[in-house]
Amino acid sequence: MKMRNPPVNSLSLEFLTELLISLEKLENDKTFRGIIITSDCPGIFSAGLDLLEMYGRDPAHCAEYWKAVQELWLRVYLSNLVVIGAINGISPAGGCLLSLSCDYRVLANNPKYAIGLNETLLGIIAPFWFKDVLVNTIGHRAAERALQLGFLFPPSDALQVGIVDQVVPEDQVQSTARSVMAQWLAIPDHARQLTKNLVRKPTADRLLQQRDADIQNFVRFISRDSIQKSLHVYLEKLKQKKG
Ligand SMILES: CCCCCC/C=C/CC(=O)SCCNC(=O)CCNC(=O)[C@H](O)C(C)(C)COP(=O)(O)OP(=O)(O)OC[C@H]1O[C@@H](n2cnc3c(N)ncnc32)[C@H](O)[C@@H]1OP(=O)(O)O
């Protein structure tokens, strides 16, 4: 599955909806046993959640958006398919969450690429379920530092901390993802799927038990003047970077 939402594969409501529809089709088609998620935007896996869906929007829109973000996470995280991330570009925040929700992550060894939950750098807070997935992946202490400091790990650090499973030359990302897929598909589906569910369900359940409260919490938080100001400053910085 090649994500194509130029210029930066930001996860807009429209794009999230497209991804959800595609994933549902694949999940329901019993001829598919696995998917490799990668990007069609050069140098960018995904710039994460679309800031324009959270900036200057009314509460109803923010609620609809957040529900779609939750839905995508639950669908990828609990997918019965083998999900491999072929991360061929920078992958901050929501892009990192998407990567962390895969069963295995292969990152291209390019010093321009980085991956991490950088929310604090924007003046916002990673929700508890983003945090849970990071803690599950890299451990409590490493997650504590990474989250507070908004670390974006370059490839060698990403491998060292365990936020990705493998770092390979850029031209080998897709072939490596395919070899990894073959290895995972060698396991009987039912055994692998039940085991995945056993490991992941408690984390997903934490959100499933309080989805509405999580939406309300998001809407309250994102609507605050101070948070809207932080988003404005960050968006302006992105614009100014262009010169
Ligand atoms: C309890 C409450 C919890 C709230 C939790 C909310 C959680 C949020 C999680 C997130 O995912 S927030 C998003 C975090 N993402 C980022 O910080 C990445 C920002 N983008 C970049 O750093 C760069 O754009 C890039 C990805 C490194 C690419 O750089 P490049 O130089 O190639 O392109 P740009 O010129 O910077 O960008 C092109 C174009 O795209 C716009 N844009 C970039 N990122 C986003 C985004 N995430 N959302 C919306 N739009 C984005 C950028 O502004 C440019 O737009 P323009 O109109 O062409 O100027």
The ligand as an SDF file (V2000), in Angstrom:
LIG
                    3D

 59 61  0  0  0  0  0  0  0  0999 V2000
   -5.0020   15.0740   24.2100 C   0  0  0  0  0  0  0  0  0  0  0  0
   -4.8030   15.8950   22.9950 C   0  0  0  0  0  0  0  0  0  0  0  0
   -3.7660   15.3900   22.1290 C   0  0  0  0  0  0  0  0  0  0  0  0
   -3.5030   16.1380   20.8620 C   0  0  0  0  0  0  0  0  0  0  0  0
   -2.5880   15.3130   20.0550 C   0  0  0  0  0  0  0  0  0  0  0  0
   -2.4330   15.7160   18.6520 C   0  0  0  0  0  0  0  0  0  0  0  0
   -1.4680   14.7880   17.9910 C   0  0  0  0  0  0  0  0  0  0  0  0
   -0.8190   15.1210   16.9100 C   0  0  0  0  0  0  0  0  0  0  0  0
    0.1090   14.2290   16.2390 C   0  0  0  0  0  0  0  0  0  0  0  0
    0.6550   14.7680   14.9280 C   0  0  0  0  0  0  0  0  0  0  0  0
    0.8870   14.0030   14.0520 O   0  0  0  0  0  0  0  0  0  0  0  0
    0.8860   16.4480   14.7850 S   0  0  0  0  0  0  0  0  0  0  0  0
    1.7830   16.6550   13.2490 C   0  0  0  0  0  0  0  0  0  0  0  0
    3.2530   16.5090   13.4910 C   0  0  0  0  0  0  0  0  0  0  0  0
    3.9800   16.6510   12.2630 N   0  0  0  0  0  0  0  0  0  0  0  0
    5.0790   17.3750   12.1620 C   0  0  0  0  0  0  0  0  0  0  0  0
    5.5730   17.9520   13.1050 O   0  0  0  0  0  0  0  0  0  0  0  0
    5.6910   17.4660   10.7970 C   0  0  0  0  0  0  0  0  0  0  0  0
    5.5960   18.8520   10.2420 C   0  0  0  0  0  0  0  0  0  0  0  0
    6.1890   18.9210    8.9210 N   0  0  0  0  0  0  0  0  0  0  0  0
    7.5130   18.9530    8.6960 C   0  0  0  0  0  0  0  0  0  0  0  0
    8.3380   18.9060    9.5750 O   0  0  0  0  0  0  0  0  0  0  0  0
    7.9420   19.0590    7.2690 C   0  0  0  0  0  0  0  0  0  0  0  0
    6.8550   19.5160    6.5090 O   0  0  0  0  0  0  0  0  0  0  0  0
    8.4610   17.7350    6.6650 C   0  0  0  0  0  0  0  0  0  0  0  0
    7.4880   16.5950    6.8870 C   0  0  0  0  0  0  0  0  0  0  0  0
    9.8290   17.3970    7.2900 C   0  0  0  0  0  0  0  0  0  0  0  0
    8.6520   17.9210    5.1360 C   0  0  0  0  0  0  0  0  0  0  0  0
    9.4940   19.0190    4.8880 O   0  0  0  0  0  0  0  0  0  0  0  0
    9.5460   19.6380    3.4200 P   0  0  0  0  0  0  0  0  0  0  0  0
   10.5760   20.7250    3.4680 O   0  0  0  0  0  0  0  0  0  0  0  0
    9.6940   18.5750    2.4050 O   0  0  0  0  0  0  0  0  0  0  0  0
    8.0780   20.2390    3.1730 O   0  0  0  0  0  0  0  0  0  0  0  0
    7.4330   21.5640    3.8160 P   0  0  0  0  0  0  0  0  0  0  0  0
    7.7360   22.7050    2.9250 O   0  0  0  0  0  0  0  0  0  0  0  0
    7.8000   21.6980    5.2540 O   0  0  0  0  0  0  0  0  0  0  0  0
    5.8990   21.1870    3.7620 O   0  0  0  0  0  0  0  0  0  0  0  0
    5.1600   21.2210    2.5430 C   0  0  0  0  0  0  0  0  0  0  0  0
    3.7520   21.7010    2.8260 C   0  0  0  0  0  0  0  0  0  0  0  0
    3.1060   20.7840    3.6860 O   0  0  0  0  0  0  0  0  0  0  0  0
    2.6430   21.4280    4.8650 C   0  0  0  0  0  0  0  0  0  0  0  0
    2.7230   20.4910    5.9960 N   0  0  0  0  0  0  0  0  0  0  0  0
    3.7840   19.8480    6.4630 C   0  0  0  0  0  0  0  0  0  0  0  0
    3.4620   19.0520    7.4760 N   0  0  0  0  0  0  0  0  0  0  0  0
    2.1370   19.1910    7.6690 C   0  0  0  0  0  0  0  0  0  0  0  0
    1.1930   18.6210    8.5780 C   0  0  0  0  0  0  0  0  0  0  0  0
    1.5480   17.7210    9.5010 N   0  0  0  0  0  0  0  0  0  0  0  0
   -0.0820   19.0020    8.4860 N   0  0  0  0  0  0  0  0  0  0  0  0
   -0.4800   19.9040    7.5530 C   0  0  0  0  0  0  0  0  0  0  0  0
    0.3680   20.4750    6.6550 N   0  0  0  0  0  0  0  0  0  0  0  0
    1.6470   20.1210    6.7220 C   0  0  0  0  0  0  0  0  0  0  0  0
    3.5990   22.6000    5.0270 C   0  0  0  0  0  0  0  0  0  0  0  0
    3.0410   23.5970    5.8530 O   0  0  0  0  0  0  0  0  0  0  0  0
    3.7520   23.0450    3.5860 C   0  0  0  0  0  0  0  0  0  0  0  0
    2.5800   23.7380    3.2340 O   0  0  0  0  0  0  0  0  0  0  0  0
    2.6240   24.9560    2.1990 P   0  0  0  0  0  0  0  0  0  0  0  0
    1.2190   25.4100    2.0980 O   0  0  0  0  0  0  0  0  0  0  0  0
    3.1880   24.3910    0.9320 O   0  0  0  0  0  0  0  0  0  0  0  0
    3.5190   26.0050    2.8260 O   0  0  0  0  0  0  0  0  0  0  0  0
  1  2  1  0
  2  3  1  0
  3  4  1  0
  4  5  1  0
  5  6  1  0
  6  7  1  0
  7  8  2  0
  8  9  1  0
  9 10  1  0
 10 11  2  0
 10 12  1  0
 12 13  1  0
 13 14  1  0
 14 15  1  0
 15 16  1  0
 16 17  2  0
 16 18  1  0
 18 19  1  0
 19 20  1  0
 20 21  1  0
 21 22  2  0
 21 23  1  0
 23 24  1  0
 23 25  1  0
 25 26  1  0
 25 27  1  0
 25 28  1  0
 28 29  1  0
 29 30  1  0
 30 31  2  0
 30 32  1  0
 30 33  1  0
 33 34  1  0
 34 35  2  0
 34 36  1  0
 34 37  1  0
 37 38  1  0
 38 39  1  0
 39 40  1  0
 39 54  1  0
 40 41  1  0
 41 42  1  0
 41 52  1  0
 42 43  1  0
 42 51  1  0
 43 44  2  0
 44 45  1  0
 45 46  1  0
 45 51  2  0
 46 47  1  0
 46 48  2  0
 48 49  1  0
 49 50  2  0
 50 51  1  0
 52 53  1  0
 52 54  1  0
 54 55  1  0
 55 56  1  0
 56 57  2  0
 56 58  1  0
 56 59  1  0
M  END
$$$$
